[in-house]
Amino acid sequence: MKNRESRDQIIGEWDRWVSYALPEGIEASENHLLGFFSHLKAKCPDMLEFGDVYDRYQTVHAWLLEAKRIL
């Protein structure tokens, strides 16, 4: 899977995850990234099949920042 496809899938999954994982009125932030990454590893490991295994967390973090999903 190409990075652009991975990026789009992960941002979509972030939006879904935030809608059910966070209580209403709580804004998603960097503090929620670890929980989301754990969700990806457990429930959607195929979404993490991109790039170097050591950089995936940082890549997901950067994608969510660029997409203005977290501050």
N, C-alpha and C positions, 0 to 999 in steps of 0.2 A: 504494500500500500504506500502511496506517495505521501509525503509530509502534508501537502495541502488537503488531501482527503482525510488524513488522520486528524489534522487540526479542525476541520469542519465537523467531523464526527464527535470529537472530544468536546468542542464548544456546545454542540447540541446536547450531548449527554450531561454536561455541566448544568445547562438550563433545566433539563428534566430533573436531575438530582436535587438541585436547589429547591425546586417547587415542592418536592415531597420530603426532603431531609431537614429543611430548616423551618422553624415555626413561622407562622405568618407575622409579618412586621420586622423580621430579622433580615438585615441586608447581608448578602454574601460578601465575604472578605477573604484575605489571604489566610486568616485563621482557619478557614474551612477547607483549605486546599489539601491538607493531609488526609482528612476524612474522605474527600472526593477521590484522591489518588488511591486510597485503600479500597474504595468502592470499585474503581476501575480494575485494580488487580484481582479482586475477588469475583466480580460479576461480568466484567467486559475485558478480559485480558487480551483479546484479539485487537482491541483498540490501541494497545500499547506496543504493537509490533512495528515500531518505526525507530530509526536512528540507533544510536549507541545506548545500550541498556543503562549506563551510568548517568546519562544526561536526560533521561525521559522526564523525571520529576521537574527539572529546571525548564525543559522545553514546554511542558504543559503549563507551568507557571507563566512563562513568557507569552504563550498563546492567549491565556486568559487575561493577562494584563493588556496585550495589544487589542483584544476584542472588548476591552473595557467592562469585563465581567467582574473583575476585582480591582480594588484600588491599591 
